[in-house]
Amino acid sequence: MKLAHRLAAATVLAALVAAPAYAKPKGADLDFMTTAAQAGMAEVAAGQLAQTKAANADVKAFAAQMVTDHTKANQELMDLAAKLKVGLPKQTDKKHAKALEKMKGLAPAALDKAYVRAQVEDHKAAVALFEKESKNGKDTDLKAWATATLPTLKHHLMMVKDLQAKMK
């Protein structure tokens, strides 16, 4: 009997050692990572543009905060992707790239309004995306990162809505 227990324990131990420590994210988790990476890159690029080209000092200050916070979040996501052996996109999606190109051609006062309007919409979408992942994510590390990042995104949304109201 003792031999059977030892063989069973050895079999379980061998299976645990041979199994990977994590499973590569797939499905909705992988889609979340891709969308979050592209949106994060767009946030930094738009923030850098607004920092240099905006007319309104409050818009410039908000943009600087977005560059700082989203650069940090982007790095955290890249580190997590490396740990999970997931390749992330190297550039933003076409929608955000097109919007950024359009903003580059605007006069400073028009850029202020366009940037703030886009930030409201983008942060609404980001909050919804991160809430969904924090509730439904399958990968525990990714879910934890989404949950930890969510309060900052909600704060950004509140900040930009206040800024938008102030500009009217």
For each residue, the residues with C-beta under 8 A, 3 or more apart:
1: 4 5
2: 5 6
3: 6 7
4: 1 7 8
5: 1 2 8 9
6: 2 3 9 10
7: 3 4 10 11
8: 4 5 11 12
9: 5 6 12 13
10: 6 7 13 14
11: 7 8 14 15
12: 8 9 15 16
13: 9 10 16 17
14: 10 11 17 18
15: 11 12 18 19
16: 12 13 19
17: 13 14
18: 14 15
19: 15 16
20: 23
21:
22: 83 84 139 141
23: 20 26 139
24: 84 85 86
25: 29 30 33 84 86 138 139 142
26: 23 29 30
27: 30 31 138
28: 31 32 133 136 137 138
29: 25 26 32 33 133 137 138 139 142
30: 25 26 27 33 34 86
31: 27 28 34 35
32: 28 29 35 36 129 132 133 137 142 146
33: 25 29 30 36 37 77 81 86 88 142
34: 30 31 37 38 88 89
35: 31 32 38 39 129
36: 32 33 39 40 77 126 129 130 133 146
37: 33 34 40 41 74 77 78 81 88 89
38: 34 35 41 42 89 91 92 93 96
39: 35 36 42 43 92 93 96 122 125 126 129
40: 36 37 43 44 70 73 74 77
41: 37 38 44 45 74 89 91 92 96
42: 38 39 45 46 92 93 96 97 99 100 122
43: 39 40 46 47 66 67 70 122
44: 40 41 47 48 66 67 70 71 74
45: 41 42 48 49 92 96 100
46: 42 43 49 50 63 66 96 99 100 103 115 118 119
47: 43 44 50 51 63 64 66 67 70
48: 44 45 51 52 63 67
49: 45 46 52 53 63 100 103 104 111 115
50: 46 47 53 54 59 60 62 63 66 103 111 112 115
51: 47 48 54 60 63 64 67
52: 48 49
53: 49 50 104 106 108 111
54: 50 51 59 60 63 108 111 112 115
55: 59 108 109 111 112
56: 59 60 109 112 167
57: 60 61
58: 61 62 163 166 167
59: 50 54 55 56 62 63 112 115 116 163 167
60: 50 51 54 56 57 63 64
61: 57 58 64 65
62: 50 58 59 65 66 116 119 159 160 163
63: 46 47 48 49 50 51 54 59 60 66 67 115
64: 47 51 60 61 67 68
65: 61 62 68 69 156 159
66: 43 44 46 47 50 62 63 69 70 119 156
67: 43 44 47 48 51 63 64 70 71
68: 64 65 71 72
69: 65 66 72 73 152 156
70: 40 43 44 47 66 67 73 74
71: 44 67 68 74 75
72: 68 69 75 76
73: 40 69 70 76 77 149 152
74: 37 40 41 44 70 71 77 78
75: 71 72 78 79
76: 72 73 79 80 145 149
77: 33 36 37 40 73 74 80 81 88 145
78: 37 74 75 81 82 88
79: 75 76 82 83
80: 76 77 83 84 141 142 145
81: 33 37 77 78 84 85 86 87 88
82: 78 79 85
83: 22 79 80 141
84: 22 24 25 80 81 139 141 142
85: 24 81 82
86: 24 25 30 33 81
87: 81
88: 33 34 37 77 78 81
89: 34 37 38 41 92 93
90:
91: 38 41 97
92: 38 39 41 42 45 89 96 97 100
93: 38 39 42 89 96 97
94: 97 98
95: 98 99
96: 38 39 41 42 45 46 92 93 99 100 122
97: 42 91 92 93 94 100 101
98: 94 95 101 102
99: 42 46 95 96 102 103 118
100: 42 45 46 49 92 96 97 103 104
101: 97 98 104 105
102: 98 99 105 106 114
103: 46 49 50 99 100 106 111 114 115 118
104: 49 53 100 101
105: 101 102
106: 53 102 103 110 111 114
107: 110 111
108: 53 54 55 111 112
109: 55 56 112 113
110: 106 107 113 114
111: 49 50 53 54 55 103 106 107 108 114 115
112: 50 54 55 56 59 108 109 115 116 167
113: 109 110 116 117 167
114: 102 103 106 110 111 117 118
115: 46 49 50 54 59 63 103 111 112 118 119
116: 59 62 112 113 119 120 160 163 164 167
117: 113 114 120 121 164
118: 46 99 103 114 115 121 122
119: 46 62 66 115 116 122 123 156 160
120: 116 117 123 124 157 160 161 164
121: 117 118 124 125
122: 39 42 43 96 118 119 125 126
123: 119 120 126 127 153 156 157 160
124: 120 121 127 128 157
125: 39 121 122 128 129
126: 36 39 122 123 129 130 153 156 157
127: 123 124 130 131 150 153 154 157
128: 124 125 131 132
129: 32 35 36 39 125 126 132 133
130: 36 126 127 133 134 146 147 149 150 153
131: 127 128 134 135 150
132: 32 128 129 135 136
133: 28 29 32 36 129 130 136 137 142 143 146
134: 130 131 137 143 146 147 150
135: 131 132
136: 28 132 133
137: 28 29 32 133 134 140 142 143 146
138: 25 27 28 29 143
139: 22 23 25 29 84 142 143
140: 137 143 144
141: 22 80 83 84 144 145
142: 25 29 32 33 80 84 133 137 139 145 146
143: 133 134 137 138 139 140 146 147
144: 140 141 147 148
145: 76 77 80 141 142 148 149
146: 32 36 130 133 134 137 142 143 149 150
147: 130 134 143 144 150
148: 144 145 151
149: 73 76 130 145 146 152 153
150: 127 130 131 134 146 147 153 154
151: 148 154 155
152: 69 73 149 155 156
153: 123 126 127 130 149 150 156 157
154: 127 150 151 157 158
155: 151 152 158 159
156: 65 66 69 119 123 126 152 153 159 160
157: 120 123 124 126 127 153 154 160 161
158: 154 155 161 162
159: 62 65 155 156 162 163
160: 62 116 119 120 123 156 157 163 164
161: 120 157 158 164 165
162: 158 159 165 166
163: 58 59 62 116 159 160 166 167
164: 116 117 120 160 161 167 168
165: 161 162 168
166: 58 162 163
167: 56 58 59 112 113 116 163 164
168: 164 165
